[in-house]
Amino acid sequence: MFRDLYVVDAEGGEPAALTKGDAWYEAPSWSPDGSAIACRFGKGDFDFPRHGQIAVLDPETGEPRLLTTALDRNCAPYPEVREPVWDGNSLLFVLEDSGNRALYRVPADGSAPPEPVVDGELSIVAFDCVEGQIVHAASLPTVPAELYAGEALLTEVSAPFTSGRELSEPERFTAVSADGSEVEAWLMRPLGFDPSRRYPLLLNIHGGPFSQYGNTFFDEFQVYAEAGYVVVYSNPRGSSGYSEEWGRAIRGPVEDGPGWGTVDYEDVMAVVDEALQRFDFCDPERLGVLGGSYGGYMTSWIVGHNDRFRAACSERAVNNFVLEGGSSDISHATKSFVGAHWFEAPEAYLKLSPSTYAANITTPLLILHSEDDLRCPIGNAEDLFGILRILRREVELVRFPVESHELTRAGSPIHREMRFETILEFFGRHLSPGEVREPERSAVG
């Protein structure tokens, strides 16, 4: 659970370890004069999640100077943007903040705190700096990534797609969870929105869990909005983009916290309650829930703990934590969250597993999984599907051959299209998005 940096002579030779096997060092970047190395830094060991930091190393001793601890924000977003970039004696980097990705600058000597260069309701997905000139690529909820120099738009490559096409704008709102914690959330109205109608709602839960939803173009949300659904999404506890305490709130239950399916479950259910109360066009009788990876875990967990949803889609999920601990390509992460390996605390792993609560599932469930998924091996899908079939519950399993955990992002086009068609057909069958239902109005005397 450590990662080191090595140096090797440009002419060849034996690589020498620069760092001491005591932390997680990655994405190195030499200063222009060769006097320092910038990189991303993490504490490492079985102590995930922690905020990634920007550090500068002495190339002789490997000693790090951390520059971003005062921010209490994750400076190592996923997906990765790039290594820290030198701009004179300063470093440029991207951090996550409340659903946004902002570009920041910090002096390499730590003489001043980090400050934003480009921020706002957007997501920086790439950037570079040459001789003081900064160019960045940013995505907005209704605009795929374009290039900018400051506020000047340099490209319009997405114009053929966006021009003349209706796209849904997110509306930010806040929900209050069971213990009083405030949870940031967004809602997107269906395209062709008619205020006199009541629409089915799809609760979307992100993967990770240490990641975030927010202000970026996301094809899935636009597809669901076009299909006639209200789209709701949020950043419950366990998400990145907020304080480190928020991201670590679902560690356990062996050490440090209550574990998955606890306060995060309360958070997403509070988001649904708030959306139904705040937006009268959301139909409480036509609720759906879906998510992938950790979002798939939460979907399986939710339907095992309540029957509020009329239909659910659990994708590439962790359904059996014991299986995950023994066969995943990141089984170390389960120890980081749970506080012990699967063979050390099997009872805790079973307590966290949605499959343990399968007998409680009465919601029609669609399970999607890729056969070559090494992150959440397909046994997770087979385990929950097999139990539900034995119990004669309404469950469907769709397997995608020759695909990995990255199906939705890097899968073959035909399988990505088939996946959308499968999800839309399933929810269309159970939630009837074309059905016209009028909102209930309060009588005014």
VOPAGU-2260 file (C-alpha; in pm, 1 decimal, decimal comma):
REM VOPAGU-2260
SITE   aa  ch    i         X         Y         Z
SITE  MET   A    0       0,0       0,0       0,0
SITE  PHE   A    1     295,6     229,3     -63,8
SITE  ARG   A    2     426,5     369,5    -389,4
SITE  ASP   A    3     778,2     507,4    -438,5
SITE  LEU   A    4     959,0     731,2    -684,1
SITE  TYR   A    5    1288,2     624,3    -839,9
SITE  VAL   A    6    1552,9     820,0   -1027,5
SITE  VAL   A    7    1777,0     684,2   -1299,8
SITE  ASP   A    8    2054,0     847,2   -1498,8
SITE  ALA   A    9    1940,9     964,8   -1843,3
SITE  GLU   A   10    2226,4     765,3   -1991,2
SITE  GLY   A   11    2104,4     448,9   -1820,5
SITE  GLY   A   12    2201,8     263,4   -1508,3
SITE  GLU   A   13    2045,9     121,2   -1197,3
SITE  PRO   A   14    1730,5     297,8   -1072,0
SITE  ALA   A   15    1768,2     433,1    -719,5
SITE  ALA   A   16    1477,5     478,4    -478,7
SITE  LEU   A   17    1421,3     844,4    -399,6
SITE  THR   A   18    1146,8     789,9    -143,7
SITE  LYS   A   19    1152,7     559,9     155,9
SITE  GLY   A   20     852,4     327,1     122,7
SITE  ASP   A   21     660,8     527,0     381,0
SITE  ALA   A   22     380,9     683,7     172,1
SITE  TRP   A   23     218,0     697,9    -170,3
SITE  TYR   A   24     410,7     910,9    -420,9
SITE  GLU   A   25     297,0     945,1    -782,7
SITE  ALA   A   26     286,6    1172,3   -1090,3
SITE  PRO   A   27     635,7    1325,7   -1050,6
SITE  SER   A   28     724,3    1652,5   -1223,4
SITE  TRP   A   29    1080,7    1796,7   -1227,5
SITE  SER   A   30    1116,7    2170,2   -1175,6
SITE  PRO   A   31    1259,4    2353,9   -1479,9
SITE  ASP   A   32    1594,7    2403,8   -1304,3
SITE  GLY   A   33    1611,1    2047,1   -1173,6
SITE  SER   A   34    1624,4    2154,3    -810,6
SITE  ALA   A   35    1298,6    1992,8    -698,2
SITE  ILE   A   36    1040,5    1729,8    -788,2
SITE  ALA   A   37     668,7    1796,5    -750,8
SITE  CYS   A   38     429,9    1505,5    -711,7
SITE  ARG   A   39     104,6    1389,4    -561,2
SITE  PHE   A   40     129,2    1249,2    -211,3
SITE  GLY   A   41     -89,2    1019,6      -2,7
SITE  LYS   A   42     -36,6     864,1     339,3
SITE  GLY   A   43     -60,6     511,6     199,5
SITE  ASP   A   44     -85,7     198,2     412,9
SITE  PHE   A   45    -436,3      66,6     490,8
SITE  ASP   A   46    -566,2     413,2     564,0
SITE  PHE   A   47    -782,0     493,7     262,2
SITE  PRO   A   48    -949,0     726,4     185,9
SITE  ARG   A   49    -728,2    1027,1     249,9
SITE  HIS   A   50    -704,8    1348,8      56,0
SITE  GLY   A   51    -432,3    1343,3    -205,0
SITE  GLN   A   52    -185,8    1630,5    -148,9
SITE  ILE   A   53      56,8    1822,7    -366,7
SITE  ALA   A   54     414,9    1787,8    -245,1
SITE  VAL   A   55     763,8    1899,0    -342,5
SITE  LEU   A   56    1055,5    1660,4    -287,3
SITE  ASP   A   57    1421,1    1733,1    -233,6
SITE  PRO   A   58    1585,0    1526,7    -514,8
SITE  GLU   A   59    1881,1    1448,2    -287,2
SITE  THR   A   60    1697,8    1329,3      24,3
SITE  GLY   A   61    1345,3    1256,7     -99,6
SITE  GLU   A   62    1199,8    1453,5     192,8
SITE  PRO   A   63     853,4    1586,0     103,9
SITE  ARG   A   64     709,8    1931,1     174,3
SITE  LEU   A   65     327,6    1919,1     167,0
SITE  LEU   A   66     172,2    2232,6      19,5
SITE  THR   A   67    -204,5    2175,0      25,8
SITE  THR   A   68    -301,2    2038,9     368,7
SITE  ALA   A   69    -478,4    2363,8     465,3
SITE  LEU   A   70    -735,8    2318,2     187,9
SITE  ASP   A   71    -898,7    2003,5     331,6
SITE  ARG   A   72    -989,1    1902,4     -23,0
SITE  ASN   A   73    -881,8    1611,8    -240,3
SITE  CYS   A   74    -600,6    1718,2    -475,8
SITE  ALA   A   75    -586,6    1380,5    -652,3
SITE  PRO   A   76    -914,4    1362,3    -847,8
SITE  TYR   A   77   -1034,9    1047,6   -1016,9
SITE  PRO   A   78   -1019,3    1011,6   -1312,7
SITE  GLU   A   79    -666,6    1153,2   -1294,3
SITE  VAL   A   80    -610,3    1488,0   -1466,1
SITE  ARG   A   81    -228,7    1507,5   -1478,2
SITE  GLU   A   82      84,2    1565,7   -1271,8
SITE  PRO   A   83     142,3    1904,0   -1100,5
SITE  VAL   A   84     263,3    2155,2   -1358,5
SITE  TRP   A   85     537,3    2409,9   -1289,1
SITE  ASP   A   86     465,2    2776,3   -1366,6
SITE  GLY   A   87     782,1    2955,6   -1262,9
SITE  ASN   A   88     817,7    2892,5    -891,4
SITE  SER   A   89     454,4    2788,1    -851,3
SITE  LEU   A   90     265,0    2465,9    -913,1
SITE  LEU   A   91     -68,4    2423,5   -1088,2
SITE  PHE   A   92    -300,6    2137,3    -993,9
SITE  VAL   A   93    -668,4    2036,9    -994,9
SITE  LEU   A   94    -875,6    1968,4    -684,3
SITE  GLU   A   95   -1230,2    1851,5    -613,2
SITE  ASP   A   96   -1466,6    2089,3    -436,8
SITE  SER   A   97   -1841,6    2041,9    -383,6
SITE  GLY   A   98   -1904,7    1875,8    -717,2
SITE  ASN   A   99   -1662,5    2098,8    -907,6
SITE  ARG   A  100   -1304,5    2053,8   -1025,6
SITE  ALA   A  101   -1102,9    2374,1    -995,3
SITE  LEU   A  102    -754,6    2471,5   -1109,6
SITE  TYR   A  103    -534,6    2598,4    -825,3
SITE  ARG   A  104    -187,6    2745,4    -783,9
SITE  VAL   A  105      51,0    2716,2    -487,4
SITE  PRO   A  106     407,8    2847,7    -439,4
SITE  ALA   A  107     653,7    2559,8    -443,9
SITE  ASP   A  108     827,9    2689,3    -131,9
SITE  GLY   A  109     504,9    2693,7      67,0
SITE  SER   A  110     534,1    3068,3     128,9
SITE  ALA   A  111     163,8    3131,6      59,6
SITE  PRO   A  112    -156,1    2927,2      69,7
SITE  PRO   A  113    -302,0    2774,9    -247,9
SITE  GLU   A  114    -539,3    2997,5    -444,5
SITE  PRO   A  115    -782,6    2933,1    -730,0
SITE  VAL   A  116    -688,0    3013,4   -1088,2
SITE  VAL   A  117   -1004,1    2880,4   -1255,9
SITE  ASP   A  118   -1303,9    2782,3   -1044,1
SITE  GLY   A  119   -1681,9    2795,8   -1045,4
SITE  GLU   A  120   -1958,3    2556,1   -1147,4
SITE  LEU   A  121   -1742,2    2347,2   -1381,6
SITE  SER   A  122   -1499,0    2059,8   -1404,7
SITE  ILE   A  123   -1142,2    2105,0   -1525,6
SITE  VAL   A  124   -1048,5    1790,1   -1716,7
SITE  ALA   A  125    -709,9    1896,8   -1861,1
SITE  PHE   A  126    -467,9    2189,2   -1848,7
SITE  ASP   A  127    -119,5    2300,3   -1943,9
SITE  CYS   A  128     106,7    2599,1   -1890,2
SITE  VAL   A  129     387,4    2719,6   -2118,6
SITE  GLU   A  130     582,9    3036,9   -2039,3
SITE  GLY   A  131     309,7    3160,0   -1810,6
SITE  GLN   A  132      25,4    3098,7   -2056,9
SITE  ILE   A  133    -238,1    2867,4   -1908,2
SITE  VAL   A  134    -484,3    2675,4   -2123,1
SITE  HIS   A  135    -744,3    2445,2   -1975,2
SITE  ALA   A  136   -1024,6    2215,8   -2087,0
SITE  ALA   A  137   -1346,1    2243,8   -1889,1
SITE  SER   A  138   -1677,7    2062,0   -1896,5
SITE  LEU   A  139   -2016,8    2200,2   -1791,5
SITE  PRO   A  140   -2334,4    1999,9   -1723,6
SITE  THR   A  141   -2470,8    2083,2   -2068,9
SITE  VAL   A  142   -2140,8    2129,1   -2256,4
SITE  PRO   A  143   -1880,1    1857,2   -2312,6
SITE  ALA   A  144   -1519,8    1965,4   -2258,9
SITE  GLU   A  145   -1389,7    2262,9   -2458,1
SITE  LEU   A  146   -1056,3    2447,4   -2451,2
SITE  TYR   A  147   -1024,5    2786,0   -2281,6
SITE  ALA   A  148    -750,8    3043,0   -2222,3
SITE  GLY   A  149    -874,9    3222,5   -1914,4
SITE  GLU   A  150   -1239,5    3298,4   -1993,8
SITE  ALA   A  151   -1180,5    3296,3   -2372,1
SITE  LEU   A  152   -1335,8    2996,7   -2548,5
SITE  LEU   A  153   -1086,3    2849,5   -2795,8
SITE  THR   A  154   -1282,4    2556,2   -2939,0
SITE  GLU   A  155   -1640,2    2457,5   -3014,1
SITE  VAL   A  156   -1595,0    2092,3   -3099,6
SITE  SER   A  157   -1918,8    1997,2   -2922,2
SITE  ALA   A  158   -2130,9    2253,8   -3110,2
SITE  PRO   A  159   -2259,8    2004,6   -3371,0
SITE  PHE   A  160   -2388,8    1792,4   -3082,4
SITE  THR   A  161   -2531,2    2065,2   -2858,7
SITE  SER   A  162   -2669,4    2303,5   -3121,6
SITE  GLY   A  163   -3045,0    2270,5   -3156,1
SITE  ARG   A  164   -3055,3    1996,8   -2894,6
SITE  GLU   A  165   -3238,8    2031,8   -2565,0
SITE  LEU   A  166   -3026,8    1935,4   -2266,1
SITE  SER   A  167   -3128,3    1931,0   -1901,7
SITE  GLU   A  168   -2968,9    2176,6   -1657,3
SITE  PRO   A  169   -2910,7    2051,9   -1301,2
SITE  GLU   A  170   -3067,1    2229,0   -1003,4
SITE  ARG   A  171   -2865,3    2213,3    -683,8
SITE  PHE   A  172   -3043,8    2151,7    -352,8
SITE  THR   A  173   -2954,5    2040,9      -1,4
SITE  ALA   A  174   -3104,6    1755,1     197,9
SITE  VAL   A  175   -3077,1    1706,5     574,1
SITE  SER   A  176   -2986,9    1352,7     677,3
SITE  ALA   A  177   -3115,1    1166,4     984,0
SITE  ASP   A  178   -2840,3    1302,7    1211,7
SITE  GLY   A  179   -2866,5    1659,3    1080,5
SITE  SER   A  180   -2582,3    1638,8     827,3
SITE  GLU   A  181   -2638,6    1843,2     511,4
SITE  VAL   A  182   -2603,2    1651,3     185,9
SITE  GLU   A  183   -2543,8    1826,1    -146,0
SITE  ALA   A  184   -2764,8    1706,0    -429,9
SITE  TRP   A  185   -2882,0    1791,5    -779,0
SITE  LEU   A  186   -3198,6    1735,7    -981,0
SITE  MET   A  187   -3243,8    1738,3   -1358,8
SITE  ARG   A  188   -3591,0    1773,7   -1506,6
SITE  PRO   A  189   -3697,2    1554,9   -1798,9
SITE  LEU   A  190   -3671,6    1708,3   -2142,1
SITE  GLY   A  191   -3991,2    1868,7   -2263,1
SITE  PHE   A  192   -4081,9    1931,2   -1901,0
SITE  ASP   A  193   -4451,2    1997,6   -1838,5
SITE  PRO   A  194   -4526,5    2138,3   -1488,9
SITE  SER   A  195   -4875,9    1992,7   -1501,8
SITE  ARG   A  196   -4737,0    1637,2   -1511,5
SITE  ARG   A  197   -4585,8    1410,0   -1250,8
SITE  TYR   A  198   -4273,8    1217,1   -1356,7
SITE  PRO   A  199   -4092,3     903,0   -1238,0
SITE  LEU   A  200   -3769,0     967,1   -1048,1
SITE  LEU   A  201   -3435,4     787,3   -1089,8
SITE  LEU   A  202   -3196,4     811,0    -794,7
SITE  ASN   A  203   -2841,4     774,3    -930,1
SITE  ILE   A  204   -2558,1     679,5    -691,4
SITE  HIS   A  205   -2194,1     729,2    -791,3
SITE  GLY   A  206   -1913,3     477,2    -765,5
SITE  GLY   A  207   -1607,7     501,4    -551,5
SITE  PRO   A  208   -1724,3     564,5    -289,2
SITE  PHE   A  209   -1443,8     822,3    -272,8
SITE  SER   A  210   -1548,8    1015,8    -580,8
SITE  GLN   A  211   -1809,0    1279,1    -657,6
SITE  TYR   A  212   -2096,0    1373,9    -882,3
SITE  GLY   A  213   -2124,1    1733,4    -988,1
SITE  ASN   A  214   -2090,6    1994,7   -1255,0
SITE  THR   A  215   -1971,9    1812,6   -1562,9
SITE  PHE   A  216   -2135,1    1675,5   -1874,5
SITE  PHE   A  217   -2254,5    1321,6   -1804,9
SITE  ASP   A  218   -2415,6    1137,6   -2093,0
SITE  GLU   A  219   -2610,3     900,2   -1867,7
SITE  PHE   A  220   -2805,1    1175,4   -1695,4
SITE  GLN   A  221   -2896,2    1337,2   -2025,5
SITE  VAL   A  222   -3011,5    1001,3   -2166,1
SITE  TYR   A  223   -3240,4     942,5   -1867,9
SITE  ALA   A  224   -3377,1    1296,8   -1879,8
SITE  GLU   A  225   -3451,8    1255,0   -2249,8
SITE  ALA   A  226   -3632,5     929,6   -2171,7
SITE  GLY   A  227   -3874,4    1114,7   -1943,5
SITE  TYR   A  228   -3722,5    1072,3   -1598,2
SITE  VAL   A  229   -3641,8    1315,3   -1321,0
SITE  VAL   A  230   -3273,7    1250,5   -1248,4
SITE  VAL   A  231   -3153,5    1294,0    -888,5
SITE  TYR   A  232   -2795,0    1251,9    -770,8
SITE  SER   A  233   -2589,3    1352,2    -468,4
SITE  ASN   A  234   -2262,5    1327,9    -277,9
SITE  PRO   A  235   -2340,1    1132,9      41,8
SITE  ARG   A  236   -2087,7    1068,4     313,4
SITE  GLY   A  237   -1797,2     871,4     174,6
SITE  SER   A  238   -1774,1    1105,0    -126,7
SITE  SER   A  239   -1469,7    1310,8    -217,5
SITE  GLY   A  240   -1495,1    1684,6    -287,0
SITE  TYR   A  241   -1563,2    1774,3      75,9
SITE  SER   A  242   -1373,5    1749,1     404,0
SITE  GLU   A  243   -1157,8    1445,0     468,9
SITE  GLU   A  244   -1386,3    1363,9     760,3
SITE  TRP   A  245   -1679,9    1344,4     515,5
SITE  GLY   A  246   -1488,1    1105,7     290,2
SITE  ARG   A  247   -1385,5     879,5     580,2
SITE  ALA   A  248   -1728,1     871,7     748,3
SITE  ILE   A  249   -1813,9     520,8     620,0
SITE  ARG   A  250   -1498,9     338,8     727,5
SITE  GLY   A  251   -1554,5      38,9     952,1
SITE  PRO   A  252   -1715,3    -145,4    1116,9
SITE  VAL   A  253   -1402,8    -314,5    1258,3
SITE  GLU   A  254   -1221,4      17,9    1302,1
SITE  ASP   A  255   -1294,7     390,0    1277,1
SITE  GLY   A  256   -1662,3     399,4    1179,5
SITE  PRO   A  257   -1993,5     231,4    1102,1
SITE  GLY   A  258   -1905,2     103,3     752,0
SITE  TRP   A  259   -2085,1     113,0     419,5
SITE  GLY   A  260   -2464,0     109,6     412,5
SITE  THR   A  261   -2503,7     323,3     725,3
SITE  VAL   A  262   -2487,0     703,6     719,9
SITE  ASP   A  263   -2441,5     695,2     340,8
SITE  TYR   A  264   -2770,2     504,2     316,5
SITE  GLU   A  265   -2938,7     761,6     540,5
SITE  ASP   A  266   -2795,4    1040,5     324,0
SITE  VAL   A  267   -2925,0     915,0     -10,3
SITE  MET   A  268   -3266,8     836,2     134,2
SITE  ALA   A  269   -3282,6    1189,0     277,0
SITE  VAL   A  270   -3206,2    1319,7     -72,9
SITE  VAL   A  271   -3503,8    1126,9    -212,6
SITE  ASP   A  272   -3730,4    1258,3      63,8
SITE  GLU   A  273   -3618,6    1615,9       3,9
SITE  ALA   A  274   -3666,1    1588,8    -372,9
SITE  LEU   A  275   -4020,2    1455,5    -327,1
SITE  GLN   A  276   -4104,9    1732,8     -82,6
SITE  ARG   A  277   -3942,0    2014,3    -279,8
SITE  PHE   A  278   -4045,2    1920,6    -634,7
SITE  ASP   A  279   -4411,7    1826,6    -667,2
SITE  PHE   A  280   -4362,1    1692,4   -1019,2
SITE  CYS   A  281   -4171,5    1391,3    -876,6
SITE  ASP   A  282   -4401,3    1089,8    -851,3
SITE  PRO   A  283   -4349,0     908,9    -515,9
SITE  GLU   A  284   -4518,5     600,5    -660,6
SITE  ARG   A  285   -4264,8     567,0    -943,6
SITE  LEU   A  286   -3920,0     565,4    -788,8
SITE  GLY   A  287   -3619,4     390,4    -938,4
SITE  VAL   A  288   -3262,3     356,6    -812,8
SITE  LEU   A  289   -2944,2     265,4    -997,6
SITE  GLY   A  290   -2568,3     286,6    -973,6
SITE  GLY   A  291   -2242,4     116,2   -1064,8
SITE  SER   A  292   -1957,4     -25,3    -854,6
SITE  TYR   A  293   -2007,6     129,3    -508,0
SITE  GLY   A  294   -2327,5     279,5    -654,2
SITE  GLY   A  295   -2429,6     -73,9    -748,2
SITE  TYR   A  296   -2349,8    -186,0    -394,1
SITE  MET   A  297   -2573,3      90,0    -255,2
SITE  THR   A  298   -2851,9      -4,4    -496,8
SITE  SER   A  299   -2840,0    -367,6    -383,1
SITE  TRP   A  300   -2820,7    -252,8     -21,3
SITE  ILE   A  301   -3116,0     -13,9     -53,8
SITE  VAL   A  302   -3356,3    -271,7    -196,7
SITE  GLY   A  303   -3250,6    -513,2      78,3
SITE  HIS   A  304   -3344,6    -257,5     342,4
SITE  ASN   A  305   -3665,2     -95,7     211,7
SITE  ASP   A  306   -3927,5    -143,9     -57,9
SITE  ARG   A  307   -3983,8     220,9    -153,9
SITE  PHE   A  308   -3849,8     177,0    -506,5
SITE  ARG   A  309   -4055,8      20,8    -780,0
SITE  ALA   A  310   -3745,8     -94,1    -972,4
SITE  ALA   A  311   -3367,6     -99,7    -931,4
SITE  CYS   A  312   -3059,2    -158,0   -1144,8
SITE  SER   A  313   -2741,0    -273,5    -970,6
SITE  GLU   A  314   -2435,8    -263,9   -1195,7
SITE  ARG   A  315   -2080,1    -404,3   -1145,5
SITE  ALA   A  316   -2160,4    -413,9    -774,7
SITE  VAL   A  317   -1995,6    -549,8    -462,2
SITE  ASN   A  318   -2270,0    -781,4    -335,9
SITE  ASN   A  319   -2059,1   -1025,8    -136,6
SITE  PHE   A  320   -1775,7    -860,7      55,5
SITE  VAL   A  321   -1608,1   -1192,0     138,9
SITE  LEU   A  322   -1585,5   -1275,9    -230,4
SITE  GLU   A  323   -1464,8    -922,9    -307,9
SITE  GLY   A  324   -1193,2    -937,6     -44,9
SITE  GLY   A  325   -1055,2   -1261,3    -182,9
SITE  SER   A  326   -1074,2   -1203,1    -558,3
SITE  SER   A  327   -1076,1    -832,0    -640,6
SITE  ASP   A  328    -773,7    -660,5    -793,6
SITE  ILE   A  329    -792,6    -405,3    -510,1
SITE  SER   A  330    -871,1    -630,8    -215,9
SITE  HIS   A  331    -642,2    -409,5      -7,1
SITE  ALA   A  332    -910,4    -140,2     -32,1
SITE  THR   A  333   -1157,9    -356,6     156,1
SITE  LYS   A  334    -919,4    -373,0     451,7
SITE  SER   A  335    -871,0       3,1     427,4
SITE  PHE   A  336   -1244,1      58,1     466,2
SITE  VAL   A  337   -1346,9    -230,6     691,4
SITE  GLY   A  338   -1044,6    -223,6     920,4
SITE  ALA   A  339    -949,3    -589,7     870,5
SITE  HIS   A  340    -895,8    -843,6     591,8
SITE  TRP   A  341   -1184,9   -1070,3     493,1
SITE  PHE   A  342   -1021,5   -1373,5     654,7
SITE  GLU   A  343    -966,7   -1180,8     979,1
SITE  ALA   A  344   -1325,2   -1057,4    1022,1
SITE  PRO   A  345   -1562,8   -1263,1     803,2
SITE  GLU   A  346   -1862,5   -1168,0    1019,6
SITE  ALA   A  347   -1802,0    -799,2     953,2
SITE  TYR   A  348   -1771,6    -866,6     580,1
SITE  LEU   A  349   -2098,9   -1057,8     577,0
SITE  LYS   A  350   -2267,1    -781,7     775,2
SITE  LEU   A  351   -2170,1    -536,4     498,3
SITE  SER   A  352   -2280,0    -764,5     212,8
SITE  PRO   A  353   -2608,1    -696,2      29,5
SITE  SER   A  354   -2636,1   -1068,8     -44,3
SITE  THR   A  355   -2681,6   -1126,2     330,4
SITE  TYR   A  356   -3011,1    -934,7     310,4
SITE  ALA   A  357   -3129,6   -1081,1     -20,7
SITE  ALA   A  358   -3430,0   -1247,6     142,2
SITE  ASN   A  359   -3566,0    -898,1     212,8
SITE  ILE   A  360   -3555,8    -794,1    -154,5
SITE  THR   A  361   -3897,8    -765,9    -316,3
SITE  THR   A  362   -3811,3    -485,1    -561,2
SITE  PRO   A  363   -3772,2    -594,6    -925,8
SITE  LEU   A  364   -3396,1    -591,9    -978,2
SITE  LEU   A  365   -3183,3    -572,4   -1292,6
SITE  ILE   A  366   -2822,0    -686,0   -1240,2
SITE  LEU   A  367   -2563,6    -581,6   -1501,0
SITE  HIS   A  368   -2206,5    -710,9   -1492,5
SITE  SER   A  369   -1905,5    -752,8   -1719,2
SITE  GLU   A  370   -1749,0   -1097,4   -1739,9
SITE  ASP   A  371   -1390,0    -965,6   -1730,9
SITE  ASP   A  372   -1446,7    -729,6   -1437,7
SITE  LEU   A  373   -1147,1    -766,1   -1204,2
SITE  ARG   A  374   -1242,2    -477,6    -975,8
SITE  CYS   A  375   -1575,7    -630,7    -876,9
SITE  PRO   A  376   -1557,2    -987,7   -1014,5
SITE  ILE   A  377   -1872,0   -1125,5   -1173,4
SITE  GLY   A  378   -1918,7   -1367,8    -885,7
SITE  ASN   A  379   -2072,8   -1073,2    -703,1
SITE  ALA   A  380   -2353,3   -1066,0    -959,9
SITE  GLU   A  381   -2392,9   -1442,8    -969,8
SITE  ASP   A  382   -2413,5   -1462,7    -591,1
SITE  LEU   A  383   -2702,9   -1218,5    -553,6
SITE  PHE   A  384   -2877,5   -1339,2    -869,4
SITE  GLY   A  385   -2857,5   -1703,0    -756,8
SITE  ILE   A  386   -3007,3   -1628,3    -416,2
SITE  LEU   A  387   -3291,9   -1425,1    -563,2
SITE  ARG   A  388   -3369,1   -1692,2    -822,4
SITE  ILE   A  389   -3384,9   -1959,2    -550,6
SITE  LEU   A  390   -3621,8   -1731,1    -360,1
SITE  ARG   A  391   -3826,7   -1682,8    -680,8
SITE  ARG   A  392   -3788,9   -1305,6    -673,0
SITE  GLU   A  393   -3816,8   -1081,5    -977,7
SITE  VAL   A  394   -3455,8   -1051,5   -1091,7
SITE  GLU   A  395   -3274,7   -1032,4   -1426,5
SITE  LEU   A  396   -2903,1   -1074,2   -1495,5
SITE  VAL   A  397   -2735,6    -937,7   -1809,8
SITE  ARG   A  398   -2371,5   -1038,6   -1864,2
SITE  PHE   A  399   -2143,3    -848,5   -2102,6
SITE  PRO   A  400   -1867,4   -1066,1   -2250,7
SITE  VAL   A  401   -1513,6    -934,3   -2310,4
SITE  GLU   A  402   -1580,7    -623,0   -2101,3
SITE  SER   A  403   -1421,3    -494,4   -1783,0
SITE  HIS   A  404   -1520,6    -272,4   -1492,0
SITE  GLU   A  405   -1486,6      16,4   -1739,5
SITE  LEU   A  406   -1776,6     -89,1   -1963,5
SITE  THR   A  407   -1965,9     239,0   -1925,0
SITE  ARG   A  408   -1656,0     450,0   -1994,2
SITE  ALA   A  409   -1435,6     243,7   -2224,3
SITE  GLY   A  410   -1644,3     -50,6   -2339,0
SITE  SER   A  411   -1713,5    -136,0   -2699,8
SITE  PRO   A  412   -1969,8      98,9   -2858,4
SITE  ILE   A  413   -2212,6    -184,3   -2931,8
SITE  HIS   A  414   -2211,8    -300,5   -2569,8
SITE  ARG   A  415   -2246,5      52,7   -2435,8
SITE  GLU   A  416   -2547,7     104,3   -2660,0
SITE  MET   A  417   -2693,7    -232,4   -2556,6
SITE  ARG   A  418   -2647,6    -137,8   -2192,5
SITE  PHE   A  419   -2845,7     184,3   -2235,3
SITE  GLU   A  420   -3119,5      -0,8   -2422,8
SITE  THR   A  421   -3137,4    -264,9   -2147,4
SITE  ILE   A  422   -3163,0      -7,7   -1867,2
SITE  LEU   A  423   -3422,0     204,7   -2047,7
SITE  GLU   A  424   -3633,3     -96,7   -2138,6
SITE  PHE   A  425   -3624,8    -225,7   -1780,9
SITE  PHE   A  426   -3721,7     101,7   -1616,0
SITE  GLY   A  427   -3970,3     176,5   -1893,0
SITE  ARG   A  428   -4141,9    -150,3   -1813,8
SITE  HIS   A  429   -4165,0     -78,9   -1440,7
SITE  LEU   A  430   -4190,4     300,5   -1414,2
SITE  SER   A  431   -4391,7     389,1   -1727,0
SITE  PRO   A  432   -4224,4     725,2   -1804,6
SITE  GLY   A  433   -4483,0     797,0   -2075,0
SITE  GLU   A  434   -4772,5     771,1   -1830,1
SITE  VAL   A  435   -4941,6    1106,0   -1765,7
SITE  ARG   A  436   -5002,9    1167,0   -1396,7
SITE  GLU   A  437   -5097,0    1505,3   -1255,5
SITE  PRO   A  438   -4930,7    1637,4    -938,1
SITE  GLU   A  439   -5141,0    1652,8    -627,0
SITE  ARG   A  440   -5220,4    2014,0    -548,6
SITE  SER   A  441   -5301,5    2153,7    -208,8
SITE  ALA   A  442   -5648,3    2308,9    -185,9
SITE  VAL   A  443   -5652,9    2681,9    -123,7
SITE  GLY   A  444   -5948,9    2801,7      82,0
